[in-house]
Amino acid sequence: MPFRAYNAQQPWRGIRKRQPRAWAVPGSRGGEDNDRLAGELRRLFDAGTRKLLVNLGGVTKIDSSGISTVVRSFVELEHSGGSLKLLLPAGRVRQVLSTARLLAAIPTFEDEATALASF
């Protein structure tokens, strides 16, 4: 079942309640946004989520703190027997992830149905 479209009026809204969880990330990633992202990913992990698809389709930029948050979550889920996958990184975000060689390390998808089926 594909997850519902991200609603910009309700950022950080989980859009799939069962595993794998799909999570839409709004806006740019910097400063307070990174802290909020880290907190939301931590909350999901603490609640038992071990399969997580992070939709980056609405993210227009990412800085080193945002990258650290994604990598930390990826490693933590992998070590707990779970997995984190990325959906729809585009533009500058895709370029930064590619330069950091993360697109080769973290499974990344352009199609949500394919991403969800990969779990």
ZITA-V296061 format. One record per backbone hydrogen bond with DSSP energy under -0.5 kcal/mol. NH is the residue of the N-H (numbers start at 0). CO is the residue of the C=O. If there is no record, write none. Layout:
# ZITA-V296061
nh;co
NH;CO
NH;CO
This chain:
# ZITA-V296061
nh;co
3;14
7;5
9;6
11;23
12;9
14;21
15;21
20;50
22;52
23;12
24;54
25;23
28;60
29;27
32;29
33;30
34;30
35;31
36;32
37;33
38;34
39;35
40;36
41;37
42;38
43;39
44;40
45;41
46;42
47;44
48;43
51;82
52;20
53;51
53;84
54;22
54;52
55;53
55;86
57;24
58;55
62;28
66;62
67;63
68;64
69;65
70;66
71;67
72;68
73;69
74;70
75;71
76;72
77;73
78;74
79;75
80;77
81;76
82;49
84;51
85;106
86;53
87;108
92;89
93;89
94;90
95;91
96;92
97;93
98;94
99;95
100;97
101;96
102;96
104;100
105;101
106;104
108;85
114;110
115;111
116;112
117;113
118;115
